[in-house]
Amino acid sequence: MRRSGPFSLTVGVLILGFFTLGTTAAAQSSGQTAKIVRSSTTTPSVGTVRPADLPSPTVAPPGTEFYVAKRGDSIGAVARQYLKRTSYLTSSELAEAIRKANGNRTGNNLKASEQVVVPGILAAPIVEKSIAVPKDFEVRAIYLTGVMAGSDHGIRIIKHWREVGGNAVVFDIKDSDGSVNIAFDHPLAGRQHIYIHDLPKFTHFLHGEGMHAIARIAMFRDQRLVETHPELAVKSHRTGQPWRENGKLVWTDTSNPKVQEYDIALAKYVADSGVDEIQFDYVRFPAEGDQKDATFHFQTEHPKWQRSDVIADFLKRAYAELHPKGVLLSLDVFGVMAWQRPVDLSHTGQDIVQMAKYSDVLSPMIYPSHFFGMDGYEHPGDAPEHFIGESMERFKLITKDSNAVIRPWLQAFRWRTKTYSPEYIETQVRVSKEKGGVGFLFWNAGNDYSKPYAAMPFMRSAKEKYFRGDELPGVAKATATASIPTGGGQ
């Protein structure tokens, strides 16, 4: 509040305190319902104040609101009610801030008619813009599920990854089960499990941490969509019913225009929410199951096309619609596609040469443990140097006539390897860089990055041997920045 002079202010405060106590008691005796009182920067004159002239209750400090509790209220409930209107990312984070703003109080329950300060109130919803970086920006990222990204634990993971030298996060917008983790209004979206409640706020937080924000969208493997809209599924030639991959109903028809339009609409919506890169995963046809029994829309509409033509045509359109929004487009592809085996191409439709034309970054999934029976190795998971090196050399050769950057997914899990360790992480990063990779993405489905955490300090100290150390514009190399502002009144 602005000062009006010591004497008049003292008189005003005394009268104001007397009146507030009176009105609070009256509210308690009359069973008055809860009130939300908005902050104002207008300060009433207190020189000749009379009780009848005073507002009820008092004005909250800027950046805060007063909340008057009703019977059965709790701090947690107030936090959930206010979360969307504050700068905080999770309700538990806001609940803790409410406790601090109200005298570091303990406990959760509120008394009826009790007035509490709610901090971090935003004047308007956050509108975040993408931060433009060149396609060869060196990303050092970990992957988070949507559930994890929207949680307190996820926030801690992000901050710790930043502390050890990371500069990017890949997080799920839509996973292969079809669940959409943000509020998205579309006829095909169906019921959603919203874990990232405010995407612009989340990307604002990532940018504040110096993080490149990569939104992952699993495209055509979409279990929820085919279960609720079986007409969009791959069809069985034998029965005319939705086709199943090894007994599982999980695949939409990659060539169905309605499916493609839905995925592009989701990607465009996300691009407008401040992310810096859209990452398409499962941008392919099903690779397993009875392939001869699977029929697709394109076989009628474009009988001379191959599956790879469908993928290329889709990507051409998606790239044209997304790039004007200032985001990068990256594509996850099977690591085995580097071997260019005809059977893999005919099943997946992932023609790397074609895909490179309509993307900025290709991210091959070159997890050593996944190269079953390849190159004569009985235990490929324990041969990271060979499979990372061989994969990168092959991908660089295939894409030599394109401008696409190769940024691989690396193994951050111990499946089918006895040698998983910080040194295992270091080997993958080093060999990838030596073979022309620009940056890296670590995958762990459970979001356990203990080994990359342990490896990063050593790799940072080795200067250019493992990575250059690129940072977002305006961020100093290898230093963490402040998190999102938490609002006033604390």
Secondary structure, DSSP 8 states (H G I E B T S, - for coil): -----HHHHHHHHHHHHHHHHHHHHHHHHHT----EE---S-----SS--GGGS-SS----TT-EEEE--TT-BHHHHHHHHGGGBS-SSHHHHHHHHHHHTTS--SSB--TT-EEEE--B-SS----------TT---EEEEE-HHHHTSHHHHHHHHHHHHTT--EEEEEEE-TT--B-S----TTT-S----SS-HHHHHHHHHHTT-EEEEEEE-SB-HHHHHH-GGGB-EETTTSSB--BTTB--BB-TT-HHHHHHHHHHHHHHHTTT-SEEEEES-S---SS-GGGEE-THHHH-TT--HHHHHHHHHHHHHHHHGGGT-EEEEEEEGGGGG--HHHHHHH---HHHHHHT-SEEEEE--GGG-TT-TT-S-GGG-HHHHHHHHHHHHHHHTTTS--EE--EEE-S-TT-S--SHHHHHHHHHHHHHTT--SEEEE-TT---HHHHHHHHHHHHTGGGT------TT--TT---------S--
